[in-house]
């Protein structure tokens, strides 16, 4: 695993990969440069995961032309077996959606990070 220095200086923080439609997002705003966080366009998942071994992958439920199901399948195909968290508002039938995501990518630890 690749770790980044903790901002408090008292240990190590997990390495996080943020996945999304960055081609669209970068034209609207710049991505912050934060130690321990790497940004990746959905299309680049295989290449980025060859360079980095993130402890956590985060994406939006729906981002541009991609959704969490497609990202989960990409991660499964490249044998990522870590944690994948989906940032979203409360989802109707959350258990059903989560079950479908887990069926599509059984090697991932998938869950929602609900924004209220």
One Martini backbone bead per residue (centre of mass of N, CA, C, O) as a GRO file, in nm:
protein
  116
    1UNK     BB    1   0.099   0.034   0.016
    2UNK     BB    2   0.017   0.375  -0.012
    3UNK     BB    3   0.138   0.647   0.177
    4UNK     BB    4   0.060   0.942   0.349
    5UNK     BB    5   0.108   1.203   0.518
    6UNK     BB    6  -0.008   1.331   0.791
    7UNK     BB    7  -0.121   1.644   0.874
    8UNK     BB    8  -0.055   1.607   1.194
    9UNK     BB    9   0.214   1.411   1.219
   10UNK     BB   10   0.106   1.111   1.369
   11UNK     BB   11   0.127   0.956   1.079
   12UNK     BB   12  -0.074   0.772   0.856
   13UNK     BB   13  -0.243   0.797   0.553
   14UNK     BB   14  -0.446   0.719   0.325
   15UNK     BB   15  -0.476   0.632  -0.007
   16UNK     BB   16  -0.656   0.831  -0.249
   17UNK     BB   17  -0.903   0.772  -0.507
   18UNK     BB   18  -1.046   0.994  -0.741
   19UNK     BB   19  -1.335   0.934  -0.939
   20UNK     BB   20  -1.409   1.074  -1.274
   21UNK     BB   21  -1.516   1.343  -1.486
   22UNK     BB   22  -1.244   1.534  -1.547
   23UNK     BB   23  -1.277   1.669  -1.818
   24UNK     BB   24  -1.518   1.841  -1.723
   25UNK     BB   25  -1.421   1.949  -1.440
   26UNK     BB   26  -1.153   2.100  -1.530
   27UNK     BB   27  -1.309   2.322  -1.696
   28UNK     BB   28  -1.450   2.443  -1.422
   29UNK     BB   29  -1.206   2.331  -1.229
   30UNK     BB   30  -0.973   2.287  -0.996
   31UNK     BB   31  -0.772   2.058  -0.846
   32UNK     BB   32  -0.668   1.975  -0.556
   33UNK     BB   33  -0.355   1.967  -0.376
   34UNK     BB   34  -0.329   1.661  -0.198
   35UNK     BB   35  -0.199   1.470   0.019
   36UNK     BB   36  -0.304   1.136  -0.071
   37UNK     BB   37  -0.439   1.248  -0.346
   38UNK     BB   38  -0.588   1.115  -0.639
   39UNK     BB   39  -0.677   1.172  -0.978
   40UNK     BB   40  -0.935   1.012  -1.195
   41UNK     BB   41  -1.034   0.904  -1.477
   42UNK     BB   42  -1.228   0.655  -1.572
   43UNK     BB   43  -1.052   0.578  -1.830
   44UNK     BB   44  -0.774   0.550  -1.625
   45UNK     BB   45  -0.779   0.316  -1.419
   46UNK     BB   46  -0.571   0.104  -1.516
   47UNK     BB   47  -0.320   0.294  -1.515
   48UNK     BB   48  -0.337   0.398  -1.222
   49UNK     BB   49  -0.336   0.108  -1.079
   50UNK     BB   50  -0.039   0.051  -1.170
   51UNK     BB   51   0.088   0.293  -0.994
   52UNK     BB   52  -0.139   0.255  -0.779
   53UNK     BB   53  -0.244   0.159  -0.425
   54UNK     BB   54  -0.524   0.210  -0.302
   55UNK     BB   55  -0.729   0.217  -0.013
   56UNK     BB   56  -0.923   0.429  -0.166
   57UNK     BB   57  -1.229   0.470  -0.349
   58UNK     BB   58  -1.385   0.759  -0.502
   59UNK     BB   59  -1.730   0.850  -0.594
   60UNK     BB   60  -1.987   0.920  -0.766
   61UNK     BB   61  -2.280   0.798  -0.865
   62UNK     BB   62  -2.297   1.043  -1.076
   63UNK     BB   63  -2.065   1.123  -1.363
   64UNK     BB   64  -2.169   1.215  -1.626
   65UNK     BB   65  -2.125   0.920  -1.821
   66UNK     BB   66  -2.101   0.799  -1.527
   67UNK     BB   67  -2.116   0.530  -1.289
   68UNK     BB   68  -2.076   0.319  -1.025
   69UNK     BB   69  -2.105   0.058  -1.187
   70UNK     BB   70  -1.879   0.112  -1.391
   71UNK     BB   71  -1.654   0.150  -1.183
   72UNK     BB   72  -1.677  -0.124  -1.045
   73UNK     BB   73  -1.610  -0.287  -1.301
   74UNK     BB   74  -1.333  -0.171  -1.348
   75UNK     BB   75  -1.211  -0.257  -1.075
   76UNK     BB   76  -1.260  -0.560  -1.113
   77UNK     BB   77  -1.093  -0.600  -1.381
   78UNK     BB   78  -0.817  -0.490  -1.215
   79UNK     BB   79  -0.819  -0.626  -0.920
   80UNK     BB   80  -0.957  -0.459  -0.716
   81UNK     BB   81  -0.977  -0.513  -0.334
   82UNK     BB   82  -1.100  -0.267  -0.205
   83UNK     BB   83  -1.225   0.035  -0.127
   84UNK     BB   84  -1.561   0.160  -0.216
   85UNK     BB   85  -1.693   0.492  -0.240
   86UNK     BB   86  -2.017   0.657  -0.250
   87UNK     BB   87  -2.112   0.976  -0.331
   88UNK     BB   88  -2.431   1.074  -0.179
   89UNK     BB   89  -2.740   1.080  -0.156
   90UNK     BB   90  -3.006   0.950  -0.072
   91UNK     BB   91  -3.119   0.621  -0.163
   92UNK     BB   92  -3.341   0.457  -0.311
   93UNK     BB   93  -3.307   0.142  -0.243
   94UNK     BB   94  -3.015   0.097  -0.123
   95UNK     BB   95  -2.989  -0.213  -0.089
   96UNK     BB   96  -3.031  -0.285  -0.387
   97UNK     BB   97  -2.805  -0.118  -0.511
   98UNK     BB   98  -2.576  -0.242  -0.343
   99UNK     BB   99  -2.623  -0.534  -0.438
  100UNK     BB  100  -2.562  -0.480  -0.741
  101UNK     BB  101  -2.274  -0.381  -0.699
  102UNK     BB  102  -2.168  -0.641  -0.556
  103UNK     BB  103  -2.231  -0.830  -0.794
  104UNK     BB  104  -2.042  -0.677  -1.004
  105UNK     BB  105  -1.818  -0.647  -0.739
  106UNK     BB  106  -1.718  -0.885  -0.518
  107UNK     BB  107  -1.412  -0.771  -0.433
  108UNK     BB  108  -1.551  -0.532  -0.309
  109UNK     BB  109  -1.581  -0.262  -0.076
  110UNK     BB  110  -1.907  -0.144  -0.066
  111UNK     BB  111  -2.027   0.199  -0.019
  112UNK     BB  112  -2.185   0.469   0.127
  113UNK     BB  113  -2.166   0.835   0.123
  114UNK     BB  114  -2.373   1.034   0.290
  115UNK     BB  115  -2.536   1.331   0.199
  116UNK     BB  116  -2.715   1.593   0.391
   0.00000   0.00000   0.00000
